[in-house]
Amino acid sequence: MSQTLSVHGMSCADCEATVTDALEGVDGVRDASADRESETATVEGDADTLDLIAAVEDAGYEADSA
């Protein structure tokens, strides 16, 4: 299953990497990617949306379900 989150506050490649790493640390995530230009992150797997949002927010960015 694929999920897309809106992520605000990413301004560089390091930001994308930080968000991706945070998402990949959530149980149930098989793959994750972040795109600062579209302000989104895409996650493959069966992780809970609220856990994904919490991981992004813990990394210092704003997130909500797209």
C-alpha positions in Angstrom: 0.0 0.0 0.0 1.2 3.5 -0.9 0.6 6.6 1.2 1.4 10.2 0.5 1.9 12.8 3.1 2.1 16.6 2.8 5.4 17.7 4.4 6.2 21.4 5.0 9.5 22.9 5.8 11.9 21.0 3.6 14.3 23.3 1.8 17.2 21.1 0.6 18.4 17.6 -0.2 19.5 17.1 3.4 15.9 17.9 4.5 14.6 15.3 2.1 17.1 12.8 3.5 16.1 13.6 7.1 12.4 13.0 6.3 13.1 9.8 4.4 15.2 8.4 7.2 12.6 9.3 9.7 9.9 7.6 7.7 12.0 4.5 7.1 12.4 4.1 10.8 8.6 3.5 11.3 7.5 -0.1 11.6 5.8 -1.3 8.5 7.6 1.0 6.0 9.2 -0.9 3.1 10.4 2.2 1.2 10.1 6.0 1.6 11.0 9.1 -0.4 10.6 12.8 0.1 10.3 15.6 -2.5 10.8 19.2 -1.3 9.5 20.7 -4.5 6.1 19.0 -4.3 6.2 19.2 -0.4 5.3 15.5 -0.3 6.6 12.2 1.0 5.6 8.8 -0.4 5.7 5.7 1.7 5.3 2.1 0.6 4.2 -0.4 3.3 1.5 -0.9 5.9 2.5 1.7 8.5 -0.1 3.7 10.4 -0.5 7.2 9.0 -0.4 8.7 12.5 2.9 7.0 13.2 4.3 8.4 9.9 3.1 11.9 10.7 4.6 11.7 14.2 8.0 10.5 12.8 8.1 13.5 10.4 7.1 15.9 13.1 9.7 14.4 15.5 12.3 15.1 12.7 11.3 18.8 12.8 8.9 19.2 9.9 5.2 19.7 9.6 3.2 16.8 8.1 -0.4 15.8 7.5 -2.1 13.2 5.3 -2.4 14.4 1.7 
